[in-house]
């Protein structure tokens, strides 16, 4: 190895370690409450909408008793009936303790509320409480007049805790739920987790920098080959890009129009036919849809990459992993373009920018590693078992229905939720939605889960691909 190459390695090693330390410190200070709090395990589900309390005009007070499940209340959701009109008069919200102390009070704008759908109220500050503590939610609209007011829905068939309208007890439960939090058990492990990952990076980088000659090992040779064939990689990505949009009038615009058109069709079906009550459903849908499409497209085209490049593999020596890797990279280039569609929808529905969006590169790295691992595995398997090309399409369809792309997670029962935790795409999509739509930082636990799935998939894919690659030429 030349002295220049070794100095280059040490330089890259130093930059990577400095970037990691900086990112860890930045994440700790910016993430804030996300590291200290996580969702309470016993979140209350929304009651079924059956009856309304009538117009919430001046003088009408709705008071719902409830029992706290966590240590903090972060937000509330209610079902508002707007009578099909836009209401500019705010609601007045109060949370009162049993001793009469006001725990929270604020005026809430409902100008963007939609008729008979969940409306989430983000609290200015988290309300401190004790698990099991009794509180009272009071909702009024002192400035509202008949014809310019909303109504609240309740379930007359369910009686959880007392509901009062103007001091009179009503048989039923208000259609509301709250997002409660408890101290995150992984908080104290943040620095330990950061130290473990940092130590692993340091030892790996040190080993790669000190490796010489035959001691460089396969990983270093693979990385060297990747650098050596980067021109071929760029050419293959460019070729696929041109081939995809050849003879198309709109060309690359389809990467933006396709997710937008699919969002319009699916949101129309699930908003008006199945009537899923999800706040800003088109945003919820396009985030899940585009993220799952990255997996679907990248792994599907990677699966056939070795078979499709058979003639080139037979004629010249090229590291075989280049071909599935290029397909995954091409899919992520497409995703970068379709991100314009996501931005358009988020701007239209007034989803604000939040500090949590700095975690976007992190979840993209997780997804990229996962797709790379799955792509390597499938590309090798398809060479020897061609039925994989057909079976995987069936598997993808089932996988998409088992992932909360167009339905709410809280519609699942406890058994399905436990099974859902075994689905890597559930975690990646939830991570993506949380940072982009809800402005919440992922916890240490969520990062470890996503990283674990990514590393496991990549390790399995690399191992299987390497074990089979020498026999490819006999079957392609």
C-alpha positions in Angstrom: 0.0 0.0 0.0 1.3 3.4 -0.9 1.9 6.1 1.7 -0.6 8.3 0.0 -3.3 5.7 0.3 -2.6 5.1 4.0 -2.8 8.8 4.7 -6.1 8.9 2.8 -7.4 6.1 5.0 -6.4 7.9 8.2 -8.0 11.1 7.0 -11.3 9.4 6.3 -11.1 7.6 9.6 -10.6 10.9 11.5 -13.5 12.6 9.6 -15.9 9.8 10.3 -15.0 9.7 14.0 -15.4 13.5 14.3 -18.7 13.4 12.4 -20.0 10.7 14.7 -19.0 12.6 17.9 -20.6 15.8 16.6 -23.8 14.0 15.5 -24.1 12.3 18.9 -23.7 15.5 20.8 -26.1 17.3 18.5 -28.7 14.6 18.8 -28.6 14.6 22.6 -29.1 18.4 22.9 -31.7 18.7 20.1 -33.7 15.6 20.8 -34.4 16.7 24.3 -37.6 15.1 25.7 -37.6 12.2 23.2 -34.6 10.7 25.1 -36.3 11.1 28.5 -39.9 10.1 27.6 -41.7 7.3 25.7 -45.3 6.5 25.1 -47.2 5.1 28.1 -48.1 1.4 27.5 -51.8 1.8 28.4 -52.9 4.5 25.9 -56.7 4.8 25.9 -58.4 4.2 22.5 -60.8 6.6 21.0 -64.5 5.9 21.9 -66.8 5.1 19.0 -68.8 8.1 17.6 -72.5 7.7 18.2 -74.0 11.0 19.5 -73.1 14.7 19.7 -73.4 17.1 22.6 -74.9 19.8 20.3 -73.4 23.1 19.3 -70.6 24.1 21.7 -71.8 27.7 22.1 -71.3 30.3 24.8 -72.3 28.9 28.2 -71.9 25.2 27.2 -69.3 23.3 29.2 -68.2 19.7 28.5 -66.4 18.0 31.4 -64.9 14.5 31.0 -63.3 12.8 34.0 -60.3 10.5 33.1 -57.5 8.6 34.8 -53.9 9.3 33.8 -51.9 6.4 32.5 -48.5 8.1 32.4 -46.4 10.8 34.0 -46.9 13.4 31.3 -49.7 14.3 28.8 -48.2 15.5 25.5 -51.3 15.9 23.3 -55.1 15.3 23.1 -57.3 14.1 20.3 -61.0 14.7 20.0 -63.6 14.1 17.3 -65.1 17.4 16.2 -68.3 17.9 14.2 -67.9 21.1 12.2 -71.4 21.0 10.5 -69.5 21.3 7.2 -68.3 24.8 7.8 -65.1 26.5 8.8 -65.0 27.6 12.4 -62.7 30.5 13.3 -63.8 30.7 17.0 -61.2 28.8 19.2 -62.0 26.2 21.8 -61.0 26.9 25.4 -59.3 23.9 26.9 -58.6 23.2 30.6 -57.3 20.2 32.6 -58.2 20.3 36.3 -57.0 18.1 39.2 -59.3 16.7 41.9 -58.2 19.5 44.3 -59.4 22.1 41.8 -55.8 23.1 40.7 -55.7 24.0 37.0 -53.0 21.8 35.4 -53.3 23.3 31.9 -55.3 26.0 30.2 -55.1 27.3 26.7 -57.1 28.6 23.7 -57.0 26.1 20.7 -57.5 27.1 17.1 -59.8 24.7 15.2 -59.8 26.6 11.9 -58.3 23.6 10.0 -60.5 21.0 11.7 -62.4 18.6 9.3 -65.9 17.3 10.0 -66.2 14.2 12.1 -62.5 13.4 12.1 -59.9 13.1 14.8 -58.4 16.5 15.7 -55.1 16.5 17.6 -54.4 19.3 20.0 -50.7 19.8 20.6 -50.2 21.1 24.1 -47.8 24.0 24.6 -46.1 22.2 27.4 -46.4 18.6 28.7 -48.9 18.3 31.7 -47.3 16.7 34.7 -49.4 14.0 36.3 -49.1 10.7 38.2 -50.2 7.3 36.8 -53.7 6.6 38.3 -54.4 10.3 39.1 -57.9 11.6 38.3 -58.1 14.6 36.1 -61.0 16.5 34.4 -60.9 17.7 30.8 -63.0 20.8 30.3 -63.8 22.1 26.9 -65.8 25.3 26.2 -66.1 27.9 23.4 -67.0 31.2 25.2 -67.0 33.3 22.0 -69.0 30.9 19.8 -72.5 31.7 18.7 -75.1 29.4 17.1 -74.2 28.9 13.4 -70.5 29.5 14.1 -69.7 26.6 16.5 -68.6 23.0 16.5 -69.9 20.0 18.4 -68.1 17.2 20.3 -69.0 13.5 19.8 -69.4 10.9 22.5 -70.2 7.2 22.7 -73.5 6.7 24.5 -73.0 2.9 24.6 -69.7 3.1 26.6 -69.4 4.5 30.1 -65.7 4.7 31.2 -65.8 7.7 33.6 -68.3 10.4 34.2 -69.2 12.8 31.4 -71.0 16.1 32.3 -72.6 18.6 29.9 -73.5 21.8 31.6 -73.2 20.1 35.0 -75.6 17.3 34.0 -74.2 13.8 33.8 -74.6 12.1 30.4 -74.5 8.4 29.9 -71.5 7.8 27.7 -67.9 8.7 27.1 -66.4 11.6 25.2 -64.6 10.6 22.0 -61.2 11.7 23.0 -57.8 10.2 23.7 -54.5 11.5 24.9 -50.8 10.9 24.1 -49.3 10.1 27.5 -45.6 9.5 28.3 -43.6 7.7 30.9 -39.8 8.0 31.7 -37.9 6.1 29.0 -35.9 3.2 30.4 -33.2 3.7 27.7 -32.5 7.3 28.6 -29.6 6.4 31.0 -28.2 4.2 28.2 -27.8 7.0 25.7 -24.1 7.7 26.5 -23.4 4.0 26.9 -25.1 3.3 23.6 -23.2 6.1 21.9 -19.9 4.8 23.5 -20.6 1.3 22.3 -21.3 2.4 18.7 -18.3 4.8 18.8 -16.0 2.1 20.1 -17.1 -0.3 17.3 -16.5 2.4 14.7 -13.2 3.3 16.2 -11.9 -0.3 16.3 -13.2 -1.1 12.8 -11.7 2.0 11.4 -8.4 1.4 13.2 -8.2 -2.1 11.9 -8.9 -1.0 8.4 -6.2 1.7 8.6 -3.6 -0.6 10.0 -4.4 -3.5 7.6 -1.7 -4.2 5.1 -1.4 -6.6 2.2 -3.0 -10.0 2.8 -4.2 -8.8 6.2 -6.6 -6.3 4.5 -9.3 -9.0 4.3 -12.4 -9.3 2.2 -14.1 -6.2 3.6 -11.3 -4.0 2.6 -10.9 -5.5 -0.8 -14.7 -5.0 -1.4 -14.4 -1.4 -0.3 -11.4 -1.0 -2.5 -13.3 -2.5 -5.5 -16.2 -0.2 -4.8 -13.9 2.8 -5.1 -12.2 1.3 -8.2 -15.5 0.6 -10.0 -17.3 3.8 -8.9 -17.2 5.0 -12.6 -19.0 1.8 -13.6 -21.5 2.3 -10.8 -22.3 5.8 -11.9 -22.7 4.7 -15.5 -25.0 1.8 -14.6 -27.2 4.2 -12.5 -27.3 6.7 -15.3 -28.2 3.9 -17.8 -31.1 2.7 -15.7 -32.3 6.3 -15.2 -32.4 6.9 -18.9 -33.9 3.6 -19.7 -36.8 4.1 -17.2 -37.8 7.4 -18.7 -37.0 6.7 -22.4 -39.6 8.0 -24.8 -41.7 9.4 -22.0 -43.0 13.0 -22.5 -42.9 13.8 -18.8 -39.7 11.9 -18.1 -38.4 12.4 -14.6 -41.6 14.2 -13.6 -43.2 10.8 -13.2 -41.1 10.2 -10.1 -43.0 13.2 -8.6 -46.4 12.6 -10.2 -46.6 8.9 -9.5 -46.6 9.1 -5.7 -49.0 12.2 -5.9 -51.5 10.4 -8.1 -51.3 7.2 -6.0 -51.9 9.2 -2.9 -54.9 10.9 -4.4 -56.5 7.6 -5.4 -55.8 5.7 -2.2 -56.6 8.6 0.1 -60.0 9.0 -1.7 -60.8 5.3 -1.1 -59.7 5.2 2.5 -60.9 8.6 3.6 -64.5 8.3 2.1 -65.1 4.6 1.7 -63.4 3.1 4.7 -63.3 6.4 6.6 -60.1 6.0 8.6 -59.9 8.9 11.0 -56.3 9.9 10.7 -55.2 13.5 11.0 -53.8 14.8 7.7 -54.4 11.4 6.1 -52.8 12.3 2.7 -49.5 13.2 4.5 -49.7 10.0 6.6 -50.3 8.0 3.4 -47.7 9.4 1.1 -45.0 9.1 3.8 -45.7 5.4 4.3 -46.3 4.7 0.6 -43.1 6.3 -0.7 -41.0 4.7 2.0 -42.4 1.2 1.3 -42.0 1.8 -2.4 -38.3 2.3 -2.0 -38.0 -1.2 -0.5 -40.3 -2.7 -3.1 -38.6 -1.2 -6.1 -35.0 -1.6 -4.9 -35.3 -5.2 -3.8 -37.3 -6.2 -6.9 -34.9 -4.9 -9.4 -31.9 -6.0 -7.4 -33.3 -9.5 -7.4 -32.9 -9.9 -11.1 -29.7 -7.9 -11.4 -27.3 -10.9 -11.6 -29.5 -12.8 -14.1 -29.9 -9.6 -16.2 -26.1 -8.9 -16.2 -25.2 -12.5 -17.1 -23.5 -11.6 -20.4 -21.3 -9.0 -18.8 -20.3 -11.2 -15.9 -19.3 -14.0 -18.4 -17.1 -11.7 -20.5 -15.2 -9.5 -18.0 -14.3 -9.5 -14.4 -16.5 -7.2 -12.3 -17.2 -7.7 -8.6 -20.6 -9.3 -8.7 -22.1 -7.4 -5.8 -21.8 -4.2 -7.9 -25.0 -5.1 -9.8 -27.5 -5.5 -6.9 -25.8 -2.5 -5.1 -26.3 -0.4 -8.2 -30.0 -1.2 -8.3 -30.5 -0.2 -4.7 -28.6 3.1 -5.3 -30.7 3.8 -8.4 -33.9 3.3 -6.3 -32.7 5.8 -3.7 -31.9 8.3 -6.4 -35.6 7.9 -7.5 -36.7 8.4 -3.9 -34.7 11.6 -3.7 -36.7 12.9 -6.7 -40.0 11.7 -5.3 -39.2 13.6 -2.1 -40.4 16.7 -4.0 -43.9 15.1 -4.0 -43.7 14.6 -0.2 -42.6 18.3 0.2 -45.6 19.5 -1.9 -48.1 17.5 0.2 -46.6 18.6 3.5 -46.6 22.3 2.4 -50.2 22.0 1.2 -51.4 20.5 4.5 -49.3 22.9 6.5 -47.1 20.4 8.3 -44.5 22.6 10.0 -40.7 22.1 9.8 -39.3 20.7 13.0 -35.9 20.0 14.5 -36.6 16.3 14.4 -36.1 16.3 10.6 -32.4 16.3 11.2 -32.8 12.5 11.8 -33.8 12.0 8.2 -30.3 10.9 7.0 -30.3 8.4 9.9 -33.5 6.6 8.9 -32.4 6.7 5.2 -29.1 4.9 6.2 -31.1 2.3 8.1 -33.4 1.7 5.2 -30.5 1.7 2.6 -28.6 -1.0 4.6 -31.7 -3.1 5.0 -32.6 -2.9 1.3 -29.0 -3.7 0.4 -29.0 -6.8 2.5 -32.4 -8.0 1.2 -31.3 -7.2 -2.4 -28.0 -9.1 -2.1 -29.9 -12.1 -0.6 -32.6 -12.2 -3.3 -30.2 -11.6 -6.2 -28.2 -14.7 -5.2 -31.3 -16.8 -4.4 -32.9 -15.9 -7.8 -29.9 -17.3 -9.7 -30.5 -20.8 -8.4 -34.2 -20.6 -7.7 -35.9 -18.7 -10.5 -39.4 -19.0 -8.9 -38.2 -16.4 -6.5 -38.9 -13.8 -9.1 -42.6 -14.7 -9.0 -42.9 -15.6 -5.3 -41.4 -12.3 -4.1 -44.2 -10.3 -5.7 -46.7 -12.2 -3.7 -44.6 -11.7 -0.6 -44.4 -8.0 -1.2 -48.2 -7.7 -1.5 -48.7 -9.5 1.8 -45.9 -7.4 3.4 -47.6 -4.1 2.3 -50.9 -5.1 3.9 -49.0 -6.1 7.1 -47.5 -2.7 7.2 -49.5 0.3 8.5 -49.3 2.3 5.2 -52.9 3.3 4.8 -54.5 2.3 8.1 -53.9 3.5 11.7 -51.8 1.5 14.0 -54.2 1.9 16.9 -56.8 0.0 14.9 -54.9 -3.2 15.6 -55.5 -5.4 18.7 -52.7 -6.2 21.1 -51.8 -9.5 19.5 -51.4 -7.9 16.0 -49.3 -5.1 17.6 -46.9 -7.7 19.0 -46.6 -9.3 15.6 -46.2 -5.9 14.0 -43.1 -5.3 16.0 -41.4 -8.1 14.1 -41.9 -6.2 10.8 -38.9 -4.0 10.0 -40.8 -1.8 7.7 -43.3 -0.9 10.5 -40.4 0.5 12.5 -38.8 2.4 9.6 -42.1 3.9 8.5 -43.1 4.9 12.0 -39.6 6.5 12.5 -40.1 8.4 9.2 -43.6 9.6 10.1 -42.6 10.6 13.6 -39.7 12.9 12.4 -41.5 14.3 9.3 -45.1 14.6 10.3 -45.3 14.6 14.1 -42.1 16.4 14.9 -41.0 13.9 17.5 -37.5 12.5 18.0 -37.0 8.8 17.9 -36.0 7.2 21.2 -32.7 5.3 21.8 -34.8 2.1 21.7 -36.2 2.9 18.3 -32.8 3.6 16.9 -31.4 0.3 18.2 -34.3 -1.6 16.8 -33.9 0.0 13.3 -30.2 -0.4 13.4 -30.5 -4.0 14.5 -32.8 -4.9 11.6 -30.5 -3.2 9.1 -27.3 -4.9 10.3 -29.0 -8.3 10.5 -30.3 -8.0 7.0 -27.0 -6.7 5.6 -25.0 -9.4 7.3 -27.3 -12.2 6.1 -27.3 -10.8 2.6 -23.5 -10.5 2.4 -22.9 -13.9 3.8 -25.4 -15.6 1.5 -24.1 -13.7 -1.6 -20.5 -14.5 -0.9 -21.2 -18.2 -0.4 -22.9 -18.5 -3.7 -21.2 -15.9 -6.0 -18.5 -18.3 -7.4 -21.2 -20.6 -8.8 -23.2 -17.9 -10.5 -21.5 -18.4 -13.9 -22.8 -22.0 -14.0 -26.5 -20.9 -13.8 -26.8 -17.5 -15.6 
